[in-house]
């Protein structure tokens, strides 16, 4: 990466997660070095989500943004009801 390509868009992983309420998400974004001790952590975030009232309002997308000196991290997810998962 350099001045001409200073932005890197990462997508994934994308998969369904079954969880029991509430759930804690931990997201770590790092640049791998030659060795593990040379790895640079760009962003480390932990957030919780509770589905207590989610399904009463229907399906929707949730967007969480985290900002640090080195990066912006955007996490998107959509809770599904059991009935939606069976379709």
C-alpha positions in Angstrom: 0.0 0.0 0.0 1.2 3.5 -0.8 -0.1 7.0 -1.4 -1.9 5.9 -4.6 -3.7 3.0 -2.9 -4.0 4.1 0.7 -7.4 2.4 1.1 -8.0 -1.3 1.4 -11.5 -2.7 1.4 -11.9 -6.1 3.1 -15.1 -8.1 2.9 -15.8 -11.3 4.7 -16.1 -13.6 6.3 -19.8 -13.9 5.6 -21.6 -16.7 7.4 -24.6 -17.3 9.6 -24.0 -17.3 13.3 -26.5 -18.9 15.8 -26.3 -17.3 19.2 -28.1 -17.2 22.5 -29.0 -13.7 23.6 -26.9 -11.6 24.3 -23.9 -12.2 22.1 -20.5 -10.5 22.2 -18.6 -9.8 18.9 -14.9 -9.4 19.0 -13.3 -8.0 15.8 -9.5 -7.7 15.4 -7.9 -6.2 12.3 -4.2 -6.5 12.0 -1.4 -6.4 9.5 0.7 -9.6 9.6 4.5 -9.2 9.9 7.3 -11.6 9.2 6.9 -13.0 12.7 4.0 -12.9 15.1 5.7 -10.3 17.3 5.9 -8.0 14.2 2.1 -8.0 13.7 0.5 -4.6 13.9 -3.0 -4.3 15.4 -5.0 -1.7 13.5 -8.2 -2.1 15.3 -9.6 -4.2 18.2 -13.2 -3.8 19.1 -15.7 -5.8 21.3 -19.4 -5.0 21.2 -22.6 -6.7 22.4 -25.9 -7.2 20.7 -29.2 -8.3 22.3 -32.1 -9.6 20.2 -34.7 -9.0 22.9 -36.8 -6.7 20.7 -35.3 -7.4 17.3 -37.9 -9.7 15.8 -40.9 -7.6 16.8 -39.9 -5.0 14.1 -39.1 -7.5 11.3 -35.8 -8.1 9.5 -33.3 -5.2 9.3 -29.6 -4.5 8.9 -27.5 -3.3 11.8 -24.4 -1.2 11.1 -21.7 -0.6 13.7 -18.7 1.7 12.9 -15.5 2.0 14.9 -12.8 4.6 14.3 -9.2 4.6 15.3 -6.1 6.5 14.3 -5.2 3.8 11.7 -8.5 2.6 10.3 -12.2 2.7 10.1 -14.0 -0.6 10.7 -17.6 -1.1 9.6 -19.5 -4.2 10.7 -22.9 -5.0 9.2 -25.2 -7.8 10.2 -28.9 -8.8 10.1 -30.6 -10.9 12.8 -32.9 -13.5 11.4 -35.8 -15.2 13.2 -35.9 -19.0 13.4 -38.7 -19.0 10.8 -36.5 -17.1 8.3 -33.7 -19.6 8.8 -36.0 -22.5 8.0 -37.0 -21.1 4.6 
